[in-house]
C-alpha cells in the first residue's frame, strides 16, 4: 500500500485488513511531512494504552469539545508560565475539589502583585472555613487575624500559637481555673478575652507564659460571673485593653451576729471596680451581747492589695431609721474579715471599736445603712 500524498480519511464505514494496518500505518503517518496533508479519523476507539510523543493539539479552541471521562494521573503544568487561563467571566467552573491526602494536599497557592488578585463574590452566602484560620494582613504591619473563635472551658487551659482561640468562657465551679497565654512574640497583635460565666466561688485567672508579663503582672484575676478581661500582644508583652469589673446592684440576705434574727430585709450590693458597695435596711430581732456583725456577699474578704490596713470606717448606719446626729453611727471594716462591724458615734474611741449588739441596737429597730468603696481581696487586679 503506497503512502498517500493527499488527505487520507478513515471513516466509520472504512475497513482495513489488520495486516495492511500493521504493515503500512507507519508509512501513512510518515508521509505527512510537508504540513499540508491531514490524517482524519472520524471515530477512534483505543482499548489499550495510548502514548503521544511530541506536541498534541486537541480540538478547535473556539468550537470543539474535549470530553474527559477518565482520570488524570499526572501533573498539569502550563508550557508558558503566567500565560494561561482556566475559564473566564462567562465560562466558569462549577466546583473545585481538593484533597489533603498527600503532603501539602488541599492547598491553593496565589502569587500575584495585583491588589485584586483574589476576588470572592458571595452575596447572601457565608464564606465558611472549618477549624482555625488566620491571614497575614498588611495594614502598616503584617498581623495575624484570628476569627473570633470561642471556646467553653471548665478546667485549666493553655492557649497555643495556632489554636485560633480568641474568647474563652470559663466555668470555674468552686476552684480557681487558670488560662495561660501563648508567647507574646509569636502572637503580635493577637487579642484574647477571658470571661467567667458561672457564679461559683472559683476565680478565672489569666496567666503569663514564661516572663511575658500582662501590664507588668504575672496573673490577672477575673473573680465574678460575667466579669472579663481582654488583652493584646505587642510582640513583647501582653497589655490589658478592656475589662469589666463592675456589676449592677444585686440583692442578698446576709448572715448576722449579735442582732438576733433580722427581718424586713432589703439589702443589695454591687462591685465597684475592686471595691464593694452595700446599701439597704433591716429590722433587728432580739439583740444579744455578741459583736454586731453583717457578712459580706459571696464571703468576700476585706482588704484587697491596698486601702484598709487594719480597722477603718467604711460607712454609716442610722438607728431606728431616725436621721439625727445622735443616731448616726459608724460601720467598720477590718482587713482579712468576711464581715463588717457596727460601732457607735459617741465622741470617744468607741466609734473605731466593734460593739456588741446590745450596746448599740434596740430590739425590733429599723436600721438603715450604706457602705462604700471597701477594697476586696478577691477582686484585686492580680493574684
Rosetta blueprint (number, residue, H / E / L):
1 X L
2 X L
3 X L
4 X L
5 X L
6 X L
7 X L
8 X E
9 X E
10 X E
11 X L
12 X L
13 X L
14 X L
15 X L
16 X L
17 X L
18 X H
19 X H
20 X H
21 X H
22 X H
23 X H
24 X H
25 X H
26 X H
27 X H
28 X H
29 X H
30 X H
31 X L
32 X L
33 X L
34 X L
35 X L
36 X L
37 X L
38 X L
39 X E
40 X E
41 X E
42 X L
43 X L
44 X L
45 X L
46 X L
47 X L
48 X L
49 X L
50 X L
51 X L
52 X L
53 X L
54 X L
55 X L
56 X L
57 X L
58 X L
59 X L
60 X L
61 X L
62 X L
63 X L
64 X L
65 X L
66 X L
67 X L
68 X L
69 X L
70 X L
71 X L
72 X L
73 X L
74 X L
75 X L
76 X L
77 X L
78 X L
79 X L
80 X L
81 X L
82 X L
83 X L
84 X L
85 X L
86 X L
87 X L
88 X L
89 X L
90 X L
91 X L
92 X L
93 X L
94 X L
95 X L
96 X L
97 X L
98 X L
99 X L
100 X L
101 X L
102 X L
103 X L
104 X L
105 X L
106 X L
107 X L
108 X L
109 X L
110 X L
111 X L
112 X L
113 X L
114 X L
115 X L
116 X L
117 X L
118 X L
119 X L
120 X L
121 X L
122 X L
123 X L
124 X L
125 X L
126 X L
127 X L
128 X L
129 X L
130 X L
131 X L
132 X L
133 X L
134 X E
135 X E
136 X E
137 X E
138 X E
139 X L
140 X L
141 X L
142 X E
143 X E
144 X E
145 X E
146 X E
147 X L
148 X L
149 X E
150 X E
151 X E
152 X E
153 X E
154 X L
155 X L
156 X L
157 X E
158 X E
159 X L
160 X L
161 X L
162 X L
163 X L
164 X L
165 X E
166 X E
167 X E
168 X E
169 X E
170 X E
171 X L
172 X L
173 X L
174 X L
175 X L
176 X L
177 X E
178 X E
179 X E
180 X E
181 X L
182 X L
183 X L
184 X L
185 X L
186 X L
187 X L
188 X L
189 X L
190 X L
191 X E
192 X E
193 X E
194 X E
195 X E
196 X E
197 X L
198 X L
199 X L
200 X L
201 X L
202 X L
203 X L
204 X E
205 X E
206 X E
207 X E
208 X L
209 X L
210 X L
211 X L
212 X L
213 X L
214 X E
215 X L
216 X L
217 X E
218 X L
219 X E
220 X E
221 X E
222 X E
223 X L
224 X L
225 X L
226 X L
227 X L
228 X E
229 X E
230 X E
231 X E
232 X E
233 X E
234 X L
235 X L
236 X L
237 X L
238 X E
239 X E
240 X E
241 X E
242 X E
243 X E
244 X E
245 X L
246 X E
247 X L
248 X L
249 X L
250 X E
251 X E
252 X L
253 X L
254 X L
255 X L
256 X E
257 X E
258 X L
259 X L
260 X L
261 X L
262 X L
263 X E
264 X E
265 X E
266 X E
267 X E
268 X E
269 X E
270 X E
271 X E
272 X E
273 X L
274 X L
275 X E
276 X E
277 X E
278 X E
279 X E
280 X E
281 X E
282 X E
283 X E
284 X L
285 X L
286 X L
287 X L
288 X L
289 X L
290 X L
291 X E
292 X L
293 X E
294 X E
295 X E
296 X L
297 X H
298 X H
299 X H
300 X L
301 X L
302 X E
303 X L
304 X L
305 X L
306 X L
307 X L
308 X L
309 X L
310 X L
311 X E
312 X E
313 X E
314 X E
315 X E
316 X E
317 X E
318 X E
319 X H
320 X H
321 X H
322 X L
323 X L
324 X L
325 X H
326 X H
327 X H
328 X E
329 X E
330 X E
331 X E
332 X E
333 X E
334 X E
335 X L
336 X L
337 X L
338 X L
339 X E
340 X E
341 X E
342 X E
343 X L
344 X L
345 X L
346 X L
347 X L
348 X L
349 X H
350 X H
351 X H
352 X H
353 X L
354 X L
355 X L
356 X E
357 X H
358 X H
359 X H
360 X H
361 X L
362 X L
363 X L
364 X L
365 X L
366 X E
367 X E
368 X E
369 X E
370 X E
371 X E
372 X E
373 X E
374 X E
375 X E
376 X E
377 X H
378 X H
379 X H
380 X L
381 X L
382 X E
383 X L
